[in-house]
């Protein structure tokens, strides 16, 4: 059976928050594995191994307690050895992963849930960021449940019918929680990256076609480039 679900890996102190995230992801039509939601049957080690082996994505909810947990270390290390896509979620303030967890998550972008429970609106924004990061990395690998048939005999629309791999990441401004979008000042003219010209960015409440950014590495640094910007052909 090919990898098909999202595995939520967490330390038990954060179970209530992770359960809330699980429920919302399931409502959105995503296939999610969580130990207390039917993930563990029979031998716990066999069940956890199966959860990893059938995962297209694993989301570790990072805290000092997670890093100190032997069970969490086994889960994430096994997923890393199988090259499962990892989408880290940060829960702890004024802390960064180190030791084995720092090694496994080095260079990965984490989704910020540190203030997710301050309001329902902020939780929704954090959840949108998590869904977007999962979809960007592995949306094309996830298996959706078949939608039930409605009264007309036609399948009902599922919560999230389109999970194709996105062209890039949608980036949120940390303070305003608005989407970063490249501005259009001179129509659809091409842009030469070797020129001194610089394009501006704007903040929007809803993402648009110019809200997707692709990651690049070069000259010892990492940067993001807008996917929709036409460029001078090389």
Buried (B, 14 or more C-beta within 10 A) or exposed (E): EEBBBBBBBBBBEBBEBBBBBBEBBBEBBBBBBBBEEEBBEEEEEEBBBBBBBBBBBBBBBBBBBBBEBEBBBBBBBBBBEEEBBBBBBBBBEEEEBEEBBEEBBEEBBBBBBBBBBEEEEBBEBBBBBBBBBBBBBBBEBBBBEEBEEEEEEEEEEBBBEEBEEBEBBBBBEEEEBBBBBBEBEEEEEEBEEEEEEEEEBBEBEEBEEBBBBBEEEEEEEEEBEBBBBEEEEE
